[in-house]
């Protein structure tokens, strides 16, 4: 059967319908998103933790945040990897479907901002597909691409720690996903100003 016919008759989960309905209006909110993953292959790897922070009118909203560890015990066990970081974490722990649903509820129709954000969106979309949902509809901005635009050069890659040093932000040796999301938010504000967009 053709995919588009299947999709027409598809009954999405309730939380996904509520998410899609939010796009009838445009959001003034940005959500700075950062994930920790088991690797770089969206088809084989999984999301281990997610950090997010809201921003409106160039103000980082510390109270508008999201942080979760995803219980990927089976994946880690099958790969012969340690579960210690999940077990030891003091953060909220959720199974993947509950974590992804909570994330979708948190981001709403905000513009997503991140470092190599398109990879992170791809990882989240893979998890959404397993849940019988569509793909994220949010607009996305990437701070690495913004930095490349500023330099007028797309030939060089800029890892997050290099950008943090370049823009003289405080560096945290043992940063969490949320620490990195906050650093990305600060970088975004600096880049936005230098590129002159609102």
N, C-alpha and C positions, 0 to 999 in steps of 0.2 A: 504494500500500500504506500502511496506517496506520502512523504512526511507532512506536507502542508495540509492534506486531508485529515491526517491524524491530529494535527494541531488545532484545526477548526473545532473539532469535537472534544477537545481536551478539557477536562474539568480540573482546574488548578486548585491547589490548597487555598484556604481562606486568607491566610496571611499574605499570600502572593497577589491575590486579587486586590487586597487593601493597598499593597505596595504600588501596583500598577495604577490604581485610581489616583494616587498622589501626584502623578505626572500631568494631571489636567491643569495644574498651576505651576509656575516657575518658582524655584526656591532661591532665597537670598543667602542660604546657608551653605558653607563648605564643610565637608567632613574629611579630615586628614586621616588617612588609613595606612596602617602598616601591618604586615603579616609575617609570621615566622613559618616557614614551610620545611618539609623533610627533604626537599631538593628542587630542581628546576624543570621538572617534566609534569605539566598539568594533568597528563593522562595517567601517570603512575604515582606521583607524589601527593601528599596531603597537607592541609593547613594544620599547624600545631597550635598556634596562638594568634590572636588578633587584638590590635590596639587601635582605638579611634578617638578623635577629639573634634568637637564642633568649633566653627568659626563663623562669626557674622560681622559685617562691616569692619573687617581687619582687626577684630577683637577675638582672641582665643578664649573660648568659653570652657574654663577648667571643669566646671560642674557638668558640662555636656560631653561626657566621655563614655568609652566602651572598652572593656578589657576582659578577655576570656581565654582560658586554656581549653583546647579541644581534646577530649579523651580519645586518643587514637591508639589505644592499647594493642588492638589486634594488628594494625598496620606495623607498629614498632616491633611487636613480637615476631611477626612473619618475616621482618627484615633483619631479625637478630639484633635489634637496637634496644637501648636501655629506656625503661619507662620512668626512671628516677626523676627527671625534670618535671614530669606531669604530677607524680606522686608528691614531690616536695613543694610544689607551687602553692602559695597561699591564695592565689587568685581564684575567681569563680571557675569551676570546671563543668563543662557541659559536653554531652555527646554531639557529634557533628551536626545532625539535623537541627537540634535545639539551638546550637551556637549560631548556625547560619541564619535561622529564622530570627533570632534576637538581633543579629547584625543587620538584616534587611529592615527590621522594624526601626533600628537606630538610624540608619543612613537615610531612609525615606527617599525624597527626590533631590537631595543635596548634590552639589558638584563634588566629585571625589578627587582628592589630591593625594599624591604619593610619590615615592621614588620607584621608578619602573612600575608604575601603577597598572599598566596594561597586563603585566604578568599576574599581579595580585587579583585583578578582576577575572582573569582567565581561570585561576585556581578556584575562586569563589563560584564562578559559573559551572565548573565541573561538579562541585558539591551540590549546587542548585539542580543540575540535571538529574542527579541521583534521587532528588526529592520530587521529581515530576514538575519542576518549574521551568520558566524560560530563563533568559540571560538578563543580567542587570542592565537597566536602561539609562543609568546616570551618566551625565557628561563627566569627563575625566581630564585632569591636568597633571602633567608629570614634571617634577622639579628638575630632573636631569635634562629633559628636553628644553625647559625654560632657561637653564644655565647655558646649554649649547647655543640657544638663540642669542643670548646675551654676548657670547663669544663669537657668534656667527660661524660656528664650526660644529658639524655633526659627526666628525670623524673620530672623536675621542670619547671614551666612556668615563663617567665620573661616579665612582662608588659613593655611597652615602657618607662614609667617614672622610673622604676627600672633600666633599662639599661642606661638611661641618668645619673642617680646618680652613678651607678657602674663605668662608664667611665668618671666621673667628668666633664660632659658637663654642660653649663649654663642651668638652668631650667626656663622656662617661664610659669607663672601661667595660663595666658589666651592665650595659643598658638593656632594659626590657623593651618589649614591642611598644609599650606606651611611651617610654622615654624617647624612643626613636620617632614615634608619631609626633611628639612635642617638638623635637628638633626639626622635623620636616615642616611643621607648621611655621616655625621661626624662619626657616629657609624660604618658604613660600612667600611670607610677608616681605622679606628682603628682595626676592626676585620680582615679585609683583610691582614693587616700588621702582626698581631699576628698569623694568621693562615698560613701566608707565601704563599699566592697565588696571581697571577697577572692577 
